[in-house]
Amino acid sequence: MAPRHAFFKGQIVPIEDAKISIMTHALHYGTGAFGGMRAYWNGEQEELYVFRSLDHFERLLNSAALLRMRLPYTPESLTQTLVDLLRHEGYRENCYIRPLVYKSEETLAVKLHEMEDDLAIIVNPLGEGSYVNIDQGAHVCFSAWRRVDDNAIPARGKITGAYVNSMLIKTDAMLAGYDDALVLNEDGHLAEASAANAFIIRKGVALTAPITANVLEGIVRRSLIRVLREDMGIEVVERNIDRTEVYMADEAFLCGTGAQVTPVTKIEHRPIGDGGIGPITSQLRARFMDIVTGRVDKYKEWVTPIYSTEKVTSH
Ligand SMILES: Cc1ncc(COP(=O)(O)O)c(C=O)c1O
């Protein structure tokens, strides 16, 4: 289903009215930044929960700053705007939320400074949709592409133009019959997947690439590191990961707002571990789903309830 409304140029408008000009700078040069967030419907509580809204908007504003945008928003004010939009739409199902900041000036000038910027938010109701068939696990390959480098386009932010890199990685993987691809950075170490961070489990230890390996500063990645350590007693090490370590892993999974926790059960022609979904991955995925649907008191500060929120404050 498509969104019915958008937050556009400072107000909630019908989606048909949220239009931009063909001259818009961001359309020509990829000079925008975006967020990808989820709201989870909890049927028992009749509540919709947005996961880590303040953190998502903080990252969005950081990405905007990389593009020299000056926006009159804070993570709190954007969360309040999102609450208003979600209430306006009135969804009672899982939703994908897409905030977008972009160079809205109508110019072809090759520069970032002294230009108009704008923000829009749209919400896509999801029903029961998921990223790949998570119950079977994903079959991935190593991409022939390399992950975009911090010295070319900042990899830690969600810059729209940089997603050409993700699209090349994902499209070539899908056309070759895989669900997704893992991508190496220019140093030859594992970075992440096309639009998700990646973990492997070896001998009971969870390994994930450090942020400095040109990975997105994933909010689910950060959340899972805490859950693995604190709730499951699993050691987590952020370090460079070689390609062959992935082949030798006992378990592997992708994580992110889209992927949630997606087990990887096969890489190219090699099963990961015994080819099934490993115990750490399944326990982590169950815990994550409980957290995002507002069922875990310890992590209540990570979720914003839409229908019972009075006013948004920082945590
Ligand atoms: C390239 C990339 N890496 C990782 C992630 C995961 O980030 P997050 O957990 O903040 O959704 C995403 C977005 O989902 C992404 O686009």
The ligand as an SDF file (V2000), in Angstrom:
LIG
                    3D

 16 16  0  0  0  0  0  0  0  0999 V2000
   24.2460    0.3480    3.6880 C   0  0  0  0  0  0  0  0  0  0  0  0
   23.4760    0.0270    4.9360 C   0  0  0  0  0  0  0  0  0  0  0  0
   24.1060   -0.6030    5.9440 N   0  0  0  0  0  0  0  0  0  0  0  0
   23.4690   -0.9020    7.0900 C   0  0  0  0  0  0  0  0  0  0  0  0
   22.1320   -0.5900    7.2920 C   0  0  0  0  0  0  0  0  0  0  0  0
   21.4830   -0.8860    8.6020 C   0  0  0  0  0  0  0  0  0  0  0  0
   21.3150    0.2960    9.3200 O   0  0  0  0  0  0  0  0  0  0  0  0
   20.1640    0.4700   10.4130 P   0  0  0  0  0  0  0  0  0  0  0  0
   20.3740   -0.6110   11.4190 O   0  0  0  0  0  0  0  0  0  0  0  0
   20.3980    1.8050   10.9990 O   0  0  0  0  0  0  0  0  0  0  0  0
   18.8920    0.3290    9.6980 O   0  0  0  0  0  0  0  0  0  0  0  0
   21.4400    0.0600    6.2690 C   0  0  0  0  0  0  0  0  0  0  0  0
   20.0170    0.4570    6.4070 C   0  0  0  0  0  0  0  0  0  0  0  0
   19.1630   -0.2130    6.8200 O   0  0  0  0  0  0  0  0  0  0  0  0
   22.1150    0.3750    5.0710 C   0  0  0  0  0  0  0  0  0  0  0  0
   21.4790    0.9970    4.0710 O   0  0  0  0  0  0  0  0  0  0  0  0
  1  2  1  0
  2  3  1  0
  2 15  2  0
  3  4  2  0
  4  5  1  0
  5  6  1  0
  5 12  2  0
  6  7  1  0
  7  8  1  0
  8  9  2  0
  8 10  1  0
  8 11  1  0
 12 13  1  0
 12 15  1  0
 13 14  2  0
 15 16  1  0
M  END
$$$$
